[in-house]
Amino acid sequence: EWAAPLYQRAVSISPADPHVHAVAARHAWEGEGRHDKAEDLLERAMALEPRHPTVALEAARFMMTSSRDAASAEFVLKAAIEHNAGGFLPGLQREHLRFALATAISEQGGRGLEAEQIF
């Protein structure tokens, strides 16, 4: 796959950028089928800045697809939304976080009404 070396290079060039680690993780699990690599990259991203919108979104997506851990995904997403509530979050990014949060809540059974109220 041609993209994998580009993501690896991006991580090596910007090792302190949580966004880079998060998008590289998404490619690792979706593009390469490498959940182990994705988990490692997401752990590094979370260590750098767990409330970064991209980090929270990709970590939550990974949690819900790989381990079906919707409760942890909900926690990560709520923390990111609350941290970024000052209006610095672009509208589309805010909506992606809110949609992921609604999904995480609805996957926890019996909380569909709560999920609907997010929108």
C-alpha positions as CSV (number, residue, x, y, z in Angstrom):
1,E,0.0,0.0,0.0
2,W,1.5,3.3,-1.1
3,A,0.0,5.4,1.8
4,A,1.5,3.5,4.7
5,P,5.1,4.9,4.3
6,L,3.7,8.5,4.0
7,Y,1.9,8.1,7.3
8,Q,5.0,6.7,8.9
9,R,7.0,9.6,7.6
10,A,4.5,12.1,8.9
11,V,4.7,10.5,12.4
12,S,8.5,10.6,12.3
13,I,8.5,14.3,11.2
14,S,5.9,15.4,13.7
15,P,6.2,13.0,16.7
16,A,4.6,15.6,19.1
17,D,1.5,16.2,16.9
18,P,-1.5,14.3,18.3
19,H,-3.5,14.9,15.1
20,V,-0.8,13.2,13.0
21,H,-0.8,10.1,15.2
22,A,-4.6,9.9,15.2
23,V,-5.0,10.1,11.4
24,A,-2.1,7.6,11.0
25,A,-3.9,5.3,13.4
26,R,-7.1,5.5,11.4
27,H,-5.2,4.5,8.2
28,A,-3.5,1.7,10.1
29,W,-6.8,0.0,11.0
30,E,-8.9,1.0,8.0
31,G,-6.3,1.0,5.3
32,E,-3.9,-1.7,6.5
33,G,-6.1,-3.8,8.8
34,R,-3.4,-3.3,11.5
35,H,-5.4,-2.9,14.8
36,D,-2.2,-3.4,16.8
37,K,-0.5,-0.5,15.0
38,A,-3.5,1.6,15.3
39,E,-3.8,1.0,19.0
40,D,-0.2,2.0,19.5
41,L,-0.6,5.2,17.6
42,L,-3.8,6.1,19.4
43,E,-2.1,5.5,22.8
44,R,0.6,7.9,21.8
45,A,-1.9,10.4,20.5
46,M,-3.9,10.2,23.8
47,A,-0.8,10.6,25.8
48,L,0.0,13.8,23.9
49,E,-3.5,15.4,24.0
50,P,-6.6,13.2,24.8
51,R,-9.0,16.1,24.3
52,H,-7.8,17.0,20.9
53,P,-10.9,16.7,18.6
54,T,-9.3,14.5,16.0
55,V,-7.7,12.3,18.7
56,A,-10.9,11.9,20.6
57,L,-12.9,11.2,17.4
58,E,-10.5,8.6,16.1
59,A,-10.0,6.9,19.5
60,A,-13.7,6.7,20.0
61,R,-14.2,5.2,16.5
62,F,-11.5,2.7,17.2
63,M,-13.0,1.8,20.6
64,M,-16.5,1.3,19.1
65,T,-15.3,-0.8,16.1
66,S,-12.5,-2.9,17.6
67,S,-13.7,-3.6,21.2
68,R,-17.3,-2.4,21.2
69,D,-16.4,-0.2,24.2
70,A,-19.1,2.5,23.7
71,A,-18.9,3.6,27.3
72,S,-15.2,4.5,27.0
73,A,-15.8,6.2,23.7
74,E,-18.6,8.3,25.3
75,F,-16.2,9.4,28.0
76,V,-13.5,10.4,25.5
77,L,-15.9,12.3,23.3
78,K,-17.6,14.2,26.2
79,A,-14.2,15.3,27.5
80,A,-13.2,16.6,24.0
81,I,-16.5,18.4,23.5
82,E,-16.4,20.0,27.0
83,H,-12.7,21.0,26.6
84,N,-13.4,22.6,23.2
85,A,-16.6,24.3,24.2
86,G,-15.1,27.7,24.1
87,G,-16.0,28.1,20.4
88,F,-12.6,27.2,18.9
89,L,-13.9,24.1,17.3
90,P,-15.0,24.4,13.7
91,G,-18.6,23.6,13.1
92,L,-18.1,20.5,11.1
93,Q,-15.6,19.0,13.6
94,R,-18.1,19.8,16.4
95,E,-20.8,18.0,14.5
96,H,-18.6,14.9,13.9
97,L,-17.9,14.7,17.7
98,R,-21.6,15.1,18.5
99,F,-22.6,12.5,16.0
100,A,-20.0,10.0,17.3
101,L,-21.2,10.8,20.9
102,A,-24.8,10.1,19.9
103,T,-23.7,6.8,18.3
104,A,-21.7,5.8,21.4
105,I,-24.7,6.6,23.7
106,S,-27.2,4.8,21.5
107,E,-25.0,1.6,21.4
108,Q,-25.2,1.3,25.1
109,G,-28.8,0.0,25.0
110,G,-31.8,1.8,26.4
111,R,-30.3,5.2,25.8
112,G,-31.8,6.0,22.4
113,L,-33.8,9.0,23.7
114,E,-30.7,10.5,25.3
115,A,-28.8,10.0,22.0
116,E,-31.6,11.7,20.0
117,Q,-31.4,14.7,22.3
118,I,-27.8,15.5,21.3
119,F,-29.2,16.6,17.9
